[in-house]
Structures are given as C-alpha cells and as structure tokens.
Amino acid sequence: MTLKQHNPPHPGELIQRTYIDPFDEITGNKIADRSGIARSAFDRLLNGISDMSPEMAVRLSKVLGGSAESWLTLQESHDLWRARQSFDAKDLEPIDFNKVA
C-alpha cells in the first residue's frame, strides 16, 4: 500500500519551519556556513527556488541530522506531488507484457 501525501513541503520550507524559525540564534547563513553550502544556494533552497541535490543532502544530514536518503525523499515527494498536479496521465495506456510476443 502506497501512502500519498497531500502537498508535501519543499525541503527548504521544512528546514525553515523546523530548524530556523523556532530558534533565535539559528539562521540560514549559519546552517549554510556550518554545512559548507554557499549562502546563496542555501537561500534559494530555503525559498523553494532550487531543489536539494544529493551532495546538499549529505551535508545537511551531518549538520541537521537525519539521513541523506531522508532529505532526498523529501525532495522526491515534493517533486512527484508537483508533477501529479501539472500532468494528467489518464490518456496513457500501459503495456500488457503478457500479450507481447
């Protein structure tokens, strides 16, 4: 059984809500500097302009916790949700491999 999320957040939104907003002393620049990510690239991630790369996921897993896989899964869930909102696949027909000679 596949569990579908409704409008899963972009990883940057989750980082902002979970790791920055609740703490006065934590900023996006501080996380960027600690993780070795360019401040501009991290700002684009926080604002949902850029997506999380595998390298960024590895870096954030060390600095913020969680696994790199979990960070990439967040990105993938968000991307799939967005794709399903903008693309209608109802006219596509599956191949019946039982009938292929």
N, C-alpha and C positions, 0 to 999 in steps of 0.2 A: 504494500500500500504506500503510495506516494503522498506526502503531506505537502499541500501547496500553501504558500504564504500569500497573504494579501498585501500588496505594496511593500515588499521588504525594503528596508532602508539602504541607501548607498553607504558603503563603509565609512566614508568621511562624515556623514551625518551621525552615525553610531559613535565614532570617535569623539566628535564634538559633544554629543549628549552625555556620554559615559565618562570620558577622561578629562574633558576641559571645563565644561560648564559647572560641574559641581565643586571645582577646586579653584580657589582664587590664585594660587601660586603656579598652576599649570597652564601653559599657553601652547598654542600650535607651534610657535617658534621653538619653545623649549623641547617639545617632543621631536620636532624636525631635527634640531641640533643634536639631541641625545641619540637619535637613530641614524644620523648621517645622511638624512634626506634633505635635499635643497629646500630651503624655506618656501620658495615659490612653487615647487612641485607639491609640497605638503599642503600649502594653501589651496591649490587647485583641487587636491583630493578632498579637503575639508568642505569646499564649496560645491562638490559634485561635478566639477568641470572635467576632471581627469579621473580615470579608473585606477584601481590598485594593481600594481604589477607584482609578479612573483617575488622579485627582489625586495620590493617595499614590504610585502607580506612577511618575508623572513626577518627583515629589520624590525618591523613592528611587533612581531612575536617575541623578540628578545627584550624590547623596551616596554611594551604594554602588557605582554603576556598572551596566553592563548597560543595555538599552533599556527604556523604559516598556512596550513591547509584550511583552518577555520576562517582566517582572514580572506583567503581566496574564495571559499564557499560563500561568504557574504557577498562578495563582488559578483560571483556567478549567479546567485539567487536574484540579485537586483537586476542583472543584465537579462536573465531569462524572463522575469516579470515584465520588464520594459519591452522586450521583443514580442511577448504574447499580447501586449496592449496595442502594438502597432502593426502586427502582421496577422492576417486571417488565413489559416491553413486549411479551411474547410473544403476547398476545391481540390486539394491534393489527394491523390489516390495511392494507397500502399501497394507495394508489390507483393503478390502472393507467391512466395518461393516454393510452395508445394506444387504449383502448376507450371513452374519453369522447367523446361526440358534440359 
